[in-house]
Amino acid sequence: MDLRQIENIIAIEQEQSISRAAEKLFLTQSALNQQLLKLEKELGTPLFERRKHSMIPTFAGRIYLRTAHQIVDMKKETYRIISDISEESTGEISVAYTPETGAAMFSKIYPIFHETYPNILFRIREERVKKMEQLVLQNEVHFAFMTYVEGFKNPDLEYMDMDSEYMVLGLPVTHPLAHLAGKDSHEKLPLLDLNLLQNEPFIMLSKETRMRDMIDHAFAYAGFHPKVLFESISTHTVLNMVREQIAPAFFPQSYVDPSAPMVYFTVAPAERWTRSVAFLKGSYLTRPEKYFIALGTDHTRGRLLESMGKTI
């Protein structure tokens, strides 16, 4: 069985297109198509259904690809372990994090990491939590900096907890109910009855985000459906609308800014999530990966300076 051929067929599945897969693999479309046709002839059945603009695996194709992924994953895991045992400071780290807080974290910890492991390359995916979970489960990244809500962990993943935080409701400082926050609401996060805002329009995070599930649960707990001005996948966009005195919005506690023209509350049932690093159960973490995770954890906990010069 040709491992390169297997990886090429997986690329067709991932791109859902021979032309895009060929471009990704630096092959000609004709060469990749011939590989697929030869394999299908050898197996005696089509592996993909050729639709107008996409390649969809057939039943036989899904069976082939399931085993193909297992073979490729075994190769990757074996090479990673051997490299780690031989103390080679080379290789690749495949990681996912959010485009906002995750990207900011990476920019802070990478220079420290690079001093110790200058020959480690990174393959990065910037995604929302729900997508990151899929990437880890499909072994497209080895681990992800993501969040979970207690009671809703994926049983196939292991989680290394870094910190926990509340879901916060931000009100424009000019809002009629802003006075209920009192002083230092950014520290105290007083509880607000969400029903007081029943007739208010809200700016909402997209349903693609994990926090939107928590937001919807808060409204369900309060017993009403909110009026929605608009939705955004960007927490920064949502925050800016509150800063501009447009409408209330929910966001993670880590985005609280004492200097912003808004006040902060929690609402029943005081939803929290845990920031963590998630990876497949039983998977092997190399020393560079452990060091990178330790740096990310220290950054999340506000102790990054303690990590200077530290190795694992």
RALINSUL-V163057 format. One line per field, one symbol per residue. ss: DSSP state (@ for helix, = for strand, . for the rest). phi: phi as a letter, one per 40 degrees, with the letter a starting at -180 (. if undefined). psi: psi as a letter, one per 30 degrees, with the letter a starting at -180 (. if undefined). A space follows every 50 residues. Layout:
BEGIN
ss=???
phi=???
psi=???
END
This chain:
BEGIN
ss=..@@@@@@@@@@@@@..@@@@@@@@...@@@@@@@@@@@@@@@....=== ....===.@@@@@@@@@@@@@@@@@@@@@@@@@@@....========... @@@@@@@@@@@@@@@@..========..@@@@@@@@@.....======.. ......================.....@@@@...@@@@.==..@@@@... =====....@@@@@@@@@@@@@....======..@@@@@@@@@....=== ==@@@......=====.....=========......@@@@@@@@@@@@@@ ...@@@@.....
phi=.ccccdcccccccccfaccccccccgbcccccccdccccccccgaccbcc cdbabbdcdccccccccdccccccccccccccccccgccbhbbbabaccb cccccdccccdcccccbcbccbbbbbacdcccdcccccgcbcaacababd gbccccbbbbcbabaccbbbbdcccdcccccgcfccccfccbccccbdcc cbbbccccccccccccccccccgacccbcabaccccccccccdcgcacab acdcccbdcccabbbbbccfcbbbcabbacdgccbccccccccccccccc cgbccccdgcbb
psi=kjeeeeeeeeeeeefgkeeeeeeefhlleeeeeeeeeeeeeefgkkfkkj aegljkkleeeeeeeeeeeeeeeeeeeeeeeeeeeghkhlakkjlkllfd eeeeeefefeeeefeeifgklkjkkjlleeeeeeeeeggflelkjallkk fhkkfflkkjkellllkkkkkkffkfgffffakhffefilkkjfffgegk klkkllfflefeeeeeeeeeefglklkjelkkfkeeeeeeeeeghelllk lleffkjffkillklllkhikllkklkklkkflkkleeeeeeeeeeeeee gggefffkfkl.
END
